[in-house]
Amino acid sequence: MKKTKFLFLVLLIGCGINSTESEEKPSGNELPHIIYILADDMGYGDLSSLNNESGIHTPHMDRIVREGIYFTDFHTNSAVCTPTRYGILTGRYAWRSRLKTGVLWGYDPPLIEPERITVASFLQENGYHTACVGKWHLGLGWQPKNPEKAIETKFRWDHAFEEGDDSNVDFSKQIIGGPADLGFDYSYIIPASLDMSPYVYIENKSVVELPTDFTPGKNQTVDGRGVFWRSGEVSPSFQFENVLTTLTDKAVAYIHSRENEREPFFLYFPLTAPHTPWLPTDAVEGVSQAGRYGDFVTLVDQTVGAILEALDESGLSEQTLIIVSSDNGAHWTPEDKEEFAHRANHIYRGQKADIYEGGHRVPFIARWPGRISPGSKTDETMCSTDLLATVSGIIGTPLPQGSGEDSYNMLAAYFAKKLEEPIREYTIHHSLNGHFSIRKGNWKLTPHLGSGGFTQPNNDDPKEAGKNGTLYDLQKDPLETTNLYNEQQEIVSELVAILDSVKQ
């Protein structure tokens, strides 16, 4: 019986039938505006509404929790940013793309295939105006100054640009393969993380100001924990400490531009924070009990507040579904935990980049007045790849055949419905270095030892001698302390079989 059910599931996925039709569709012709705010490296434990012992006060995100719903069991498909962003926009696990491990750099080519259906292109084709403001980090099609010379990615973890290096990019030429070619009517972005060059703003397909200057970068050994960016090309007026404010102003302006428009809009707002460099403004310096990082999360919360205020001022709040989440867990190290009582990843083991829960269990909160009951919560397991199928359920239009094969319509969970069976039979995650885990029900299997990320040991664990992986019952053991891999071989075999079949 189990084998028959499993084969049927594989057939469904292979045919692209990955979302259930929802009975909860907007009445009449009214479709909601949708805003998706994606924080960068913010942990579940950062929100004061989700963690009573948080060292950070987050009143604006707490307002969304109070007026909407929070998910206790939401996960990113990856423990690092680029693959998560791919999953959000395409509804696919990123390891199905050319990116098998790691992240992209600022000069890397586009990751999203040009023919791929994205959340933006799908909504655009169904009457939405679409915008992307913020950190892109999915690769861009830079045009070379010298076509005969390959454009080289110069950055790695251990080195960066040197002054005078030639990136062979003609920044005066239009950029292809970015938001404008993937369904966004308007975009204002930086290419990658705020610690990766080139440090420029891009509006639609053009660099706003050519990067004719050079920054030597910042070294957190010298400048303090979290104050870090790599050396490289930079626009003369580009100010690192003003980037989050600049992007927030652009997002707010976009919302106000839609006040008198009849068509609904989708705003994808991926923030640059609280990823490094940690650059809190003077107004929030010292307000948290989690150092510079906590102060920077306070600034993230104020950004969310600015979006809420723009919705209120424009009269669009009642017609808008707003979502706030994070691309992976917080980069909150053992050393940070020694210095501060704050637990950015709450009770969960590990941190950003890890296959442990702290790497990919993140906050997910949503508000939709008149549709989501205020003060709701759900324990339904959800993944960041589920946005595409869920917006399909919201607008009542099926996804094109073969698109979003790892996306599930989670709309019933948004309404905190009691479900007889989970919507997702299983969920797959991966770490920075390519460790995979599979979650089914209460069980989480990782057929590797070590974190696969930043936490040591990352590729082995001497404490687990005689075991080939880990198996945790997350209902009884959410801290992942008791490895049942050898004691529950039937469950191990079942989950390994599913994982292997899906990865084929």
N, C-alpha and C positions, 0 to 999 in steps of 0.2 A: 504493500500500500504506500509506504513512504517513497519507494522508488518511483512508482507511477506518478505520485504527486510532484516529485522533484522533476521528472522528465517533462510533465505538463507545464511546470513553471518555466523551464528552460525554453520550451517552445513559445510560450507567451512572450518572453523577453526577446527571443530571436525574431518574432514577428512585430516587435515594436508596441505590443499591447501592454503598456506599462502604467496606465492610470485608470482608475475607476471613475465613471461618470458621477458627478455630484448632484444631489437633489437640491443643494443649497446654491442656487444661481441668483444673481441680482435680478430683481423684478423689473419688468418693462425693458426699456432701452438704456437704463442707467448702469453704466459700468464704473467701477471705482478707479480713481487715480491710484497709482501704486508707487510708493517710495521705498527703496531698499537701501538702507544705510549699512555699510560693511566696515566695521572698525578693523584696524590692522594690529593683530597681536593683543587683543583684549581678552582677559580670562573670565570665566564664569564667576569667580569670586570677587571680581572688581565691583560689581553692582551691589550697592547697599541693600537693594530690595531682594536680592537673591542670596546674600551672605550677611547675616546679622553681625558678623565680626569683621566685616570689610573695613579697611583703614581709609576708605574713600567714600565721600558723600556724592551720590549721583541722582539728584532730585529729578532731572528731566527724564532720564531713562526709567527711574522709579515711577514717574507719572504714567509712562506707557504701560508698565506692569500693572499699575493700579486701575487704569482705564481699559486694559486689554487682557492679554494672556501671555504667559511665559511657558516655555518648554523646558522640562527638567532633563530631557534625554535627547538633546539635539547635538548632532555631530557634523563636523566638516569631513568631506571625503578624503582630505589630506591634512597632515599636521604642519604644512607650510603653505605659503600664500599662492604662488602661481597655479599649482594644480587645483587648489580650492576654487580659485576664480574661474578657471576653465570649467569646473564642475557646475558652478552656479549658473553660468551663462548658457551652457550647452546641455545640461542634464546628463552628462556622461562622466564616468570616472576618467581622470586625466591620463592614467596609464594606458588607456586605449589610444591616446595620441602619441606623438613622437617623444613626448617628455616622460621618460620612465622613472627618473628620480630627480631630486633637486628642484631648483627654480631657474627662471630665466634671468638674464641681465638686461641692462638698459638698451644695448645695441642688438639684442637677439631678434631674429625674424618672427613673424606672427605665428602663434601656436594654434589658434582657432582656424580650422580649415575654411577656405572662402565659401564653400557651398554649404557649410554647416548651419542648421537652424539654431538661432539663439533666442533667448527670452526677448531681446529687443526686436529682432527681425520678425518673430512670431506676433508680438503685440503690434508692431508697426503695420504688418499686413492685415491686422484686424482692427484698424482704426485708431490706434494710439499714436500720440506724438511721443518720441522717445529721446532721452538725454542721458549722457554719462558725464559726471563731474567727479574728478578725483584721481586716485592712483590706478593706472591701467595694469601694468605688469603682466601682460599677455603677449608681448612681442609686437614689434612694429616693422613695417617695410620701409626702412630708410633707403634713400637713393644715394648711390656712391658718387663721389667726385671723379673717381677713376674706375670705370666699369671693369677694367681688366684686372683690377686688384680686389680681392675678396674683402668684404667688410669683416673685420675681426672683432670678436668679443674679447675685450682686454681684461675683464674683471674675473677674478677668482677669489676665493676666501682669503688667500694669502698675499694678494698684491692688488695694486690699482694703477691708474694712469700716472705717468710722469709728465711733467710740464714739457710741452713741445711734441708730445705724441700726436700722431695723425690718425684719427678714427676713420678717415676716408669717407665721411658722411657729408653730403651736400645738404646742409640744413635749410637752404633756401628752396629746395624742391618739395613738392607735395609728398606726403607720407601715405602709403597704401597699407591695407590689411589691418587697420586700426578700427576704432569704434565706428567711424563713418562708413566703413565697408561691411559692417556686421550688424546693421539694423538701427544705429543711433542717428536720429535726425540732427542732434546737436551734441557736441562733446567739448570739454575743456579739461585736459588731463596733464599729469606728469607721466613720463614713460614707465617708470618702475618705482621701487621703494625710494624713500627720500634719502637713503644713504648710497644710492647707485647713480652714477652719471649716465647720460647727459642730464644736467640740471636745467631743464627748460619747461615752459608751458607750451602745450599744443592745443590750438583751437581748431576743431574739425580736422582738417588735413595739413595744417600749416603751423610751423613753429612761430610763436608770438614774437620772440626776440632771439636773434641768433646768439649762440653760445661762444662769444668771442673772448671771454675771460676764462681763467683757470682757478680752481680752488685746490689748495693743498690738502684739503680734508681735515677731519678732526679725529683725534685719538683719545679714546675714553680713559686710557691710562694717565694721560696728561690732563684732559678736560673734564673727567668725571664719568661715572657709570652712566651709560646710555647716551652720552654726547659723542656721537660718532657718525661720520660719513666719509666715503671714499673720495680720493682726489679725482679730479677730472674736469671736463668742459662744463662751463656754466654761463648762463646769460648774465650780462652786467647788472641788471636790476633784480636778479633772483635772490631773495632773502629767505634762508631756510626757516627762520623763526616765524615768518609770516605766511608760510605755505598753507597751513590748515585754515587760517583766517581767510586767505584769498579764495580758496576752494569753497569754503562755507558761504562767502559772499556771492560767488557764482551760482551756487545751488539755490540760495534764497532768491536771487534775482530771477532764476529760471522759474521758480514756483510763482512768483508775482507776475511773470510774463504770461502765465496760463490762466490768470484770473477770469478773463472774459472770453476765453476760448471754449468752444462747444465740445471738442474732442477730448477724451480722457488722455492723461499722460502717464508715462513710466519714467521715473528718475532713479537711475542706478548711481549711488553716491558712495564709492569706495574711498574711505578716508586714508590719510597717510599716517595716522596715529592710532594707538600709542607706540607704534614701531619706532625704533631708533631713526633719527636722533630725537632723544627726549628733550623737548624745548618748550616747557611751560612758560607762559607769559608772566610778567611781573604781577598781574592781577590775581593769579592763582598760585604763585610760588609760596610754598609752605602751608597750604590749606589742608593737605592730606596728612595721613599718618603712614604714608608709604613712599616717602622721599620724592625725588624728581619724577619717578614713574607715576606715582599716585597723583601728583599735581597735573601731569600731562593727561591722565585719564579724566581728571576734572575738566580739562579743556575739551576733551572729546564729548563729555556730557553737555557742556555748554553749546557745542556744535549741534547736538541733537535738540537742545532747547531752542536754538535759532531756527531750526526747521519747523518745530512745533509752532513757534511764534509766527513764522511766515504763513503757515497753514491757517492759523487763527485769524491773522490780519487779512488774508485774502478771501476768507469765507469758504475755504476748501476742506476744512478739517472733517466735516461730516461725510464727505464723499471720498475720503482717502484711506486706503490701507497702508499703514506705515510699519515697516519691519526694521529692527535693529539686530545685528548679529556681529560675528567676528570671523575672520578667515582661518584662525587656528587659536590654540591656547596662548597664554601669555609667556613671554620669555622671562620668567621669574625663576632665578637660579637658586641652588642651595645656599649660595652666599647671600643672596637677597633675603632669603628666609631667615638666615642667622641675624641679619641686621634689623629686619622689620617683622612685627607680628602678623602683618598682612599676608594673606594667602591668595594671590592673584588667580590661581586655578582651583580655589576652594579646597575641598578635601581630596581632590584627585591627584593621583601619582603623576610625576613627570611635568613636562613643560612643552612649549612650542617645539616642533620637529620630532617629538617622541611618538611612538606607537601607543604609549600608555594613555589613559583617559585624559590626563591633563594636556595632552597634545592636540586633542580633537573634540573633546566635549566642551562646548562653548555656550554663551548666552544666546538665546533666540527669543525675542519679545515682539509682540505685534499688537496693533490697535486698529480697529475698524468699527467706528461708531455705528450702532444699530444692527451690527452683524455679529461681532465678537462680544460676549458678555463681559462686562468689567470685572476685574479681579479673578479671572479664570486661570487655570493651569492645566497642563496635560503631561502625562508621563509617557505618551506615545513616542516611540523612537523615530526620529526623523533625521534626514541627511541633507547637506547643502545642495546636492544634486536635484532636490525635489522641487525647486522653484518653478522650473519650466512646466512640468505637468500640473502643478497647482494653479498657475495662472491660466492654463488651459481649462481647468475646472471652473475657475472664477468667471471667465468670459463665456464659457459654455461652447467652446469650439475645439474639436479634436485636434491633436497634434498631427502633423504630416507623418506618413508611414516611415518608420525607421529612425525618427528623430528622438532624442532624449531617452535612450534605452535604459538609463539608470535612474530615471526620474519617476516619482510616484505622486499622484494627486493626494495631498495631505489635507485638503480643505476640511474634511470632517474633524480632524484633530484641532484645527484652528478654532472650531466651534466647541471644543472640549466634549465631543460626543463619546459616550461609552460604546466601545467597539467590541464585538464578540471575538474577532480575530484581528491581529495587528495588520496594518496596511502593508508594511514592509515585512516580508518573511525573513530577510536578512539584510545586513548593511556591511559594506567593505570600506576599510580605511587603509591608508599607507603613510609611512613615515618619510622623513627627509631622505634617508639612505635606502629606501625601498623595502622596509619591513612591512608585511601585510598583516592585517587582522580581519577577522570576520565576526560579526555579532549576529546572533540569532536568539531571540527570546532573552533570557537572563545570561546566556553563555557568550563569552568572548574568547576566541581562539587566536593565538599568534604562533605560527609554525616557525618561530625564530626565538632566540634568547637575546636579551639586551634591549635597549630603548630604540635602536635604529635611528637615533637622533642626537640631541645635545647631552642628555643625561648619561653619565658614565655608570657602568660599562654600556657601550652602545652596540656592540656586535657579539657579546657573549655575557654570561652571568655565572661566575664560579659558584654562587650559592645554589644554582639549579643543576648541579652536576647529575648526570644520569637521565636528564630530560631533554627532549628535542624541541620543546616549545612551551607555551604557557596556555592554561585554560582557567578562566576565572568565572565564578558565579557572581555576576555584578549585583544581583539583588541582595545577596547575603554578604558580599565582599566588594563593595564599590571602591575600596582603596587598593585592590589588586595585591593582597598580601599572601593569599593561600593558593598556590599553584596546584590544580587538580589534574594536570595533564596525564600523569601515569595512572591515576585512579579512575578516570572516566574515558577509557579508550573508545567506547562505542560512540560517545559524543564527539571525540576528537576525529574519528574516522568519518563521521557524517559531515562535519564542518570542513575538513580538509577536502573532501570530495566536492562539495559545493564550490569552495574557493578555487580549486583547480579547474573545474568546469567553466566557471565564469571568466577566468583569466585566459582561457584558450583563445 
